[in-house]
């Protein structure tokens, strides 16, 4: 039985059936193609139905064919048809898998294509945005350059106008100054000639050794009077001296605070004046303090200026300020300077006796005179402080000891000193004086002062070099600097 039918049943007529070629009962997969496009599923169903139909026909033929050979052939055909059906199924499955793969690839390609388009569009938009921003920047820079150029031209025009106005004002000012200068030049020339004439007349008297000696002896007598009337009287009153000692110690501290600062100097000056004015309640204490101040100034000149020449400036300025603010200090300062360094008066005497050395300021300790180098250093320090005080412009009438006239006397008397009395200390003092005041002497006395300086660095210094005095060589160098460069090597001024 096959498909519910018995081979011996009379389903089909018994009449002979036309002979069929068994091979024609199978569906030719390779030749039979649908006329119109159909889906894969429909095609498979149709192929299956056709195959089943033919198999039924073969079964019917088999039922009619009783021979074993015929049955065998039919069985072979049946197996062949089943194999073909299986192959057809595999082909259909492979084709479906291939279609799915192709479809997936197409979808991926579409996605990639869309992504590429998106990136290209994004790049295009970005390029457009960058181009837009670039053009905007260029436009801003162009406008900025235009504004800067316009501003620059405006500033140049304003600057040019200002320069023209300034130039016109300067020309006008120069013209006015030139007219004034010409008028003043004539007046100055008259004054200069009158001053030189007065100096020439005065030189005839103040260089006389006897007159100079009288000045020295007068100051030395002042020192004796101070010792008797002030120092000894104060020593008689211990309590009074003790109270004065308190002020003395405070003043010592103030002197030790001096520096190159003008601000510091002004502060110290004010504080010293206040301290000293406090002692005016007792005249003896006040005079004793004035004498102490004079001694302190000279003592500091002997020590500090040796180490640092510029220290002469603050010390001299302090001394000058105190001189102008403390009544009576002038008397003590003159006596102290003259006693310690008679050379600033232009005085020189022989030092082959004890009296001679004492007058010239030599110091003696334990029956022994100090070393010559030490003596020269002290004299140079005192001379530097005195020279600065004299050139700073102290009142000629009130303080003649500290004035440009005294500077002139120093130079004239030094140059007129007898050669047999000249030693190295004369050149030491002259060099220190040169650096402190020579430039101002020239400003005050003009050509006459220049002649004196030329004489100093000429024959006078030649004599010192002949004697192998070290300071003479130093003075020669100062003279060369002035002659070749116009440089007096003036001491460096103080700071503000």
C-alpha positions, 0 to 999 in steps of 0.5 A: 500500500502506498499513499493509502492505496493497494497495488491490486485495487481497481482505482485505475482502469484495467485497460492498457496504458500507453508506455511511458518512459520512466525518465520522463516521469521525473521533473527536470530541474535544469530544464523546467523554469517558471515562465514568470518570476516567482518567490523561492517558496512558491517555486519549491512548492511547485517543484515538490507538487510536480514531483509527487504527482509524477511519483503517483503516476509511477506507483500506478505504473508499478501496480500495473507492472508485475515484473520484478525488473520493472519494479526495480527500475521504478525503485531506482527512479524513485530514489533518483527523484528523492535525491534530486528533491534533496539537492533541490532543497539544498540549492534553495537553502543555499540560495536563501543564505546567499540572498540573506548574505547579499542583503546584509552586505547591501545594507552594510554598504548603504550604512557605510555610504550614508556614514560617508555622506554624513562625514562629507557633509560635516566636513563641508559644513566645518570647512564653510564655518572655518572659512566664514570665521577666517574671513571674519578674523581677516575683516576684524584685523583689517579694521584693527589695522586701519584704526591703528594706522589712523591712530598712529597718524594722528599721534604722529601729527600731534607729536609733530605739532608738539615738537614744532611748538617745543622747538619754537619755545626753545628757540625763543627761550634760547634767544632770551637766555643768550641776550641775558647771558651776554648781559651777565657776561660783561658784568661777571667779567668786571666782577672777576677782574675786581676779585682777581685784583683783590686777591692779588693785593691780599696775597701780598700780606697773608703769605707773610710767615710772621702774620701766619704765625700770629694767627696760629698763636692766637688759636693756641691761646684760645685753646689754653683759655678754653682749658682754664675757663671751661674744662677746669671749671667743669672739673670742679663741679662733679655733679654738673659734669656728671649731668653734662656727661649724659648729654655727651654720651648721647651726642657721641651716639649721634655722631656715630650714626652718620652715613652718606644719606642726606635724610639721616644727616638732617635727622641727626642734625635736628636731634643734636641741636635739640640736645645741645639747646637743652643745656643752655639752662646752664651756661657752663654746661652749654660751653663745655658741650660746645667744646666737646662737639668741636673736639668730636668733629676733629677727632672723627675727621682724624679717624674715619676720613682716613679709611673712607675719604667720602666720610668727610662730606657728612661730617663736614655738613653736620659741622656746618649745620651745627655752626649755623645753629649753635651760638658760640660753636665757631670759637671752639671749632676754629681753635680746635682745627687750628691746634690739630692741623695748623697746615690748613692755615698755611702754617709751617715751622721746623719740626726739629724741636718739641715745640715745632712738632707740637705746633705742627700737630704731631701727637706724642704718647709715652714719650714717643712721637707717632709714626710719620704715616699716621701723622700724615693720615690724620692731617689729611683727614682734618684738611678734607673735612675743613675744605668741604666745610669751607667750600659749602658756602659758609658765610664769609663775614660770620665764619671767615675761618670756613670760607673760599677766601680761606681756601685761597689762603691755604693754596697761596701759603702752601705754594709760598712755603720755604722748600727746606720746610716742605715734607710729604705731609704738605702734599698729602694735605694739598691732595685731600684739599684738591679733591674736596674743594679745588673745583670750587676754587676755580669756579670762584676765582677763575683764571687766577685759581687755575694759575695757582693749580698749574703752579702746584702741579708744575714746579711745586710738585716737581720738587716733591717728586725729586724728594721722592715724596709719595703724595707728590706723585699722587698730586701729579696724577690729579694734575694730569686728570685735570689737564687732559680731562678737566676732571678734578676727582671731586669727592662723591656727593651724598645720597638723598 
